[in-house]
Amino acid sequence: MKKVGVITHNVNLASANIIFNAFKKYTEPHLIDIYKLRAAAFPQKWDVFYPRLRLSHLDAVFFRGCLIPSSLLDFRLTISEHLEGMGVDVTNSSKTTRICRNKFSAIQVLQKHGIPTPKTRAALTPKAAMRSIRKMKKPVVIKLLSGSHGKGVMKISSNDEAESVIDALWVLGEIIYFQEYIETNGKDIRALVIGDEVAAAMQRTARQGDFRSNLSRGGKGTRIVLEEKVEKLALRSAKAVGAEFAGIDIVVDGKPKVLEVNINPGLKISRITKVDIADRIARYVAEK
């Protein structure tokens, strides 16, 4: 039986344990705390050590979380690259994680592959950012490059409001990342891709008074069957960034556009769509 490690930043994390338990059906799984890992690079001999376990003995590794703060993400990437160099299969790969750790980088890759996205800009200083924002139709969406679950996403209605937010981001040392706002009445689509298929899809609707449709922000989800063009767009997006497991967020405003690729999507979609996502992940990793 194949040996698989589920690496997480919190061994008590509900989603990590759900996925870990799903792996028991197909593999011999190990739940691994990333904070207890030690990587060793010796000439012609690499390994990653964990209490009572050498990760070189694993066939595959699945990461859950380990994306924030940046120091933790950097260590995840270090471990990913080390494991890949040792011949251990990693989901998602270090290359995919490097692309998707930065939302602007992901947008760049999507656009290089001809995938439609909102018009997106990035700047380092408030002065540079405001040169663009003053010319943009309002409202404008400002995001943190590494935010998730709707955190750090702000809808800005005026130049004065934008200046206040951007000044705060500058103090925090954040790169300023902003997009055109697309009016969808608080609705978007989350397509969850596993391997080369869309395993589940839902329409998300923001709670009243909010424009963010994330379920973690109080949004509601409804199971849907994707139109063929939207399904193909989701699969193309995952393939473009090399993601084997990802949530693709899409808005449909005439022509569908991809908002972002999330490589650590929540599992609440299972409850809404009645698709056992954890089982599908475990089976996919075991079979490949």
C-alpha positions in Angstrom: 0.0 0.0 0.0 1.3 3.4 -0.9 2.5 5.7 1.9 1.2 9.3 1.8 1.9 12.3 4.0 -0.7 15.0 4.6 1.3 18.1 5.6 -0.4 20.9 7.4 0.3 23.9 9.6 -2.2 22.7 12.2 -2.8 19.0 12.8 -6.1 19.9 14.5 -7.4 21.6 11.4 -10.8 20.1 10.5 -10.2 20.0 6.7 -6.7 18.4 7.1 -8.2 15.7 9.3 -11.1 15.0 6.9 -8.6 14.6 4.0 -6.2 12.5 6.2 -9.1 10.1 7.2 -10.1 9.9 3.5 -6.6 8.7 2.6 -7.0 5.7 5.0 -9.3 4.1 2.5 -6.6 4.0 -0.2 -3.2 4.4 1.4 -1.2 4.3 4.6 -1.4 8.0 5.5 0.6 10.1 8.0 -0.6 13.4 9.3 2.4 15.7 9.5 3.0 19.0 11.3 5.1 21.2 9.0 6.6 22.9 12.1 8.3 19.7 13.1 9.9 19.0 9.7 13.7 19.1 9.2 15.2 19.1 5.7 18.7 17.7 5.2 20.7 18.3 2.0 23.9 16.2 1.9 25.9 15.5 -1.3 24.0 12.7 -3.1 21.7 12.2 -0.1 18.6 14.3 0.6 15.9 13.6 3.1 13.2 15.3 5.2 12.9 14.1 8.8 9.8 14.0 11.1 9.6 12.4 14.5 9.7 8.6 13.8 9.3 9.1 10.0 11.6 9.8 7.1 9.7 11.4 4.3 12.0 9.8 1.7 9.9 6.6 2.6 6.7 8.2 1.3 5.3 7.8 -2.2 3.4 11.1 -2.2 2.6 14.2 -0.2 -0.5 16.4 -0.1 -0.3 19.9 1.4 -3.2 21.4 3.3 -2.7 25.1 4.2 0.8 26.2 5.0 0.3 29.4 2.9 0.3 32.2 5.5 2.5 33.9 6.8 5.1 34.3 4.0 7.8 32.6 6.1 5.6 29.5 6.4 4.9 29.5 2.7 8.6 29.8 1.9 9.3 26.8 4.1 6.5 24.9 2.4 8.2 25.6 -1.0 11.5 24.5 0.4 10.1 21.2 1.6 8.1 20.8 -1.7 11.2 21.3 -3.9 13.3 19.0 -1.6 10.7 16.2 -1.8 10.3 16.6 -5.6 14.1 16.3 -5.8 13.9 13.1 -3.8 11.3 11.6 -6.2 8.3 12.1 -3.9 5.1 13.1 -5.7 3.8 16.5 -4.4 0.2 17.9 -4.8 0.2 20.8 -5.6 3.7 21.1 -7.0 6.2 23.7 -5.9 5.9 25.3 -9.4 2.2 25.7 -9.0 2.5 27.0 -5.5 5.0 29.6 -6.6 2.7 30.8 -9.3 -0.5 30.9 -7.1 1.2 32.4 -4.0 0.9 35.7 -5.8 -2.4 36.6 -7.3 -0.8 38.9 -9.9 1.6 36.1 -11.0 -1.4 33.8 -11.4 -3.2 36.4 -13.5 -0.1 36.8 -15.7 0.0 33.1 -16.4 -3.7 32.8 -17.1 -3.5 35.7 -19.6 -0.4 34.2 -21.3 -2.6 31.1 -21.9 -5.4 33.2 -23.4 -7.7 32.9 -20.4 -10.0 35.9 -19.9 -9.6 37.7 -16.6 -10.6 41.2 -15.2 -8.2 44.0 -16.1 -5.6 43.9 -13.3 -2.8 46.2 -12.2 -0.1 46.1 -9.5 2.1 48.9 -8.1 4.6 49.3 -5.3 4.0 52.8 -4.1 0.8 54.8 -3.4 1.7 57.4 -5.9 2.2 54.9 -8.7 -1.0 53.1 -7.8 -3.1 56.3 -7.7 -2.0 57.2 -11.2 -3.9 54.2 -12.5 -6.8 54.2 -10.0 -7.7 57.9 -10.8 -8.2 56.8 -14.5 -10.3 53.7 -13.6 -14.1 53.5 -13.5 -15.3 53.2 -10.0 -15.8 51.1 -8.0 -12.4 49.4 -8.0 -11.4 46.2 -6.2 -8.2 46.3 -4.1 -6.8 43.0 -2.9 -3.9 41.6 -0.9 -1.6 39.5 -3.1 -1.7 36.6 -0.7 -5.2 36.9 0.8 -7.7 34.1 0.9 -11.3 33.3 2.0 -12.3 36.9 1.0 -9.9 38.5 3.5 -8.1 41.6 2.3 -10.6 42.2 -0.6 -12.0 45.7 -0.6 -14.4 47.5 -3.0 -13.4 51.2 -3.3 -15.9 53.8 -4.5 -13.8 56.9 -4.8 -10.2 58.2 -5.2 -10.1 59.5 -1.7 -11.2 56.2 -0.3 -8.5 54.5 -2.4 -5.8 56.8 -1.1 -6.6 55.9 2.5 -6.6 52.1 1.8 -3.4 52.3 -0.3 -1.6 54.3 2.3 -2.4 51.6 4.9 -1.2 48.9 2.6 2.0 50.8 2.0 2.7 51.1 5.7 2.2 47.3 6.0 4.7 46.7 3.2 2.1 45.2 0.8 2.3 45.4 -2.9 -0.8 47.2 -4.2 -2.9 44.9 -6.4 -6.2 46.1 -7.9 -8.8 45.0 -10.5 -11.7 46.4 -12.4 -15.0 45.7 -10.6 -17.4 43.5 -12.4 -21.0 43.8 -11.3 -22.6 40.4 -10.9 -25.1 41.1 -8.1 -22.8 39.4 -5.6 -22.7 36.1 -7.5 -19.9 34.0 -8.9 -19.0 30.4 -9.7 -16.6 28.1 -7.8 -15.5 25.2 -9.9 -13.4 22.6 -8.0 -10.9 20.9 -10.2 -9.3 17.6 -9.2 -6.9 16.2 -11.8 -8.4 16.7 -15.3 -12.0 17.0 -14.3 -14.3 19.4 -12.5 -15.3 17.4 -9.4 -18.0 19.8 -8.2 -19.4 23.3 -8.9 -21.5 25.8 -7.1 -22.8 29.3 -7.5 -21.9 31.5 -4.6 -24.1 34.4 -3.6 -22.8 37.1 -1.2 -24.7 38.0 2.0 -26.8 41.2 1.8 -24.6 44.3 2.0 -21.4 42.5 1.0 -20.0 41.9 -2.5 -17.7 39.0 -1.5 -19.3 35.7 -2.2 -17.0 33.5 -0.1 -18.8 31.0 2.1 -16.4 31.9 4.9 -17.7 35.5 4.7 -21.3 34.4 5.0 -22.0 33.7 1.4 -24.4 31.0 0.3 -23.7 28.2 -2.2 -26.0 26.4 -4.6 -25.1 23.3 -6.6 -25.0 23.9 -10.3 -24.2 22.1 -13.5 -21.7 24.1 -15.5 -22.2 25.2 -19.0 -19.6 23.4 -21.2 -17.8 26.7 -22.0 -17.4 27.5 -18.2 -16.3 23.9 -17.4 -13.6 24.1 -20.1 -12.5 27.5 -18.9 -12.1 26.1 -15.3 -10.0 23.1 -16.6 -7.9 25.3 -18.8 -7.2 27.6 -15.9 -6.1 24.8 -13.6 -3.9 23.4 -16.4 -2.3 26.8 -17.1 -0.9 27.1 -13.6 -0.3 23.3 -13.3 -2.8 22.8 -10.4 -4.0 19.3 -9.7 -6.4 20.5 -7.0 -7.8 24.0 -7.1 -10.9 26.1 -6.8 -11.4 28.2 -9.9 -13.5 31.4 -9.3 -15.4 32.6 -12.3 -17.7 35.5 -13.0 -20.1 35.4 -15.9 -20.8 38.9 -17.3 -21.5 38.0 -20.9 -18.2 36.3 -21.5 -16.9 34.3 -18.4 -13.8 35.6 -16.7 -11.6 33.9 -14.2 -11.1 35.9 -11.0 -8.4 33.7 -9.4 -7.1 30.2 -8.8 -7.2 29.0 -5.2 -4.9 26.1 -4.4 -6.3 25.7 -0.9 -10.0 25.7 -1.5 -12.4 25.0 1.3 -14.3 21.7 1.6 -17.8 23.3 2.3 -18.6 22.6 -1.3 -19.0 18.9 -0.4 -21.9 19.7 1.8 -23.6 21.9 -0.9 -23.0 19.6 -3.9 -23.1 16.2 -2.0 -19.7 15.3 -3.7 -17.2 13.8 -1.2 -14.2 16.0 -2.2 -11.8 14.6 0.4 -12.5 11.1 -1.0 -12.0 12.3 -4.5 -8.6 13.9 -3.6 -7.4 10.7 -1.8 -8.4 8.5 -4.7 -6.8 10.8 -7.2 -3.5 11.0 -5.3 -3.5 7.2 -4.7 -4.1 6.3 -8.3 -1.5 8.6 -9.8 
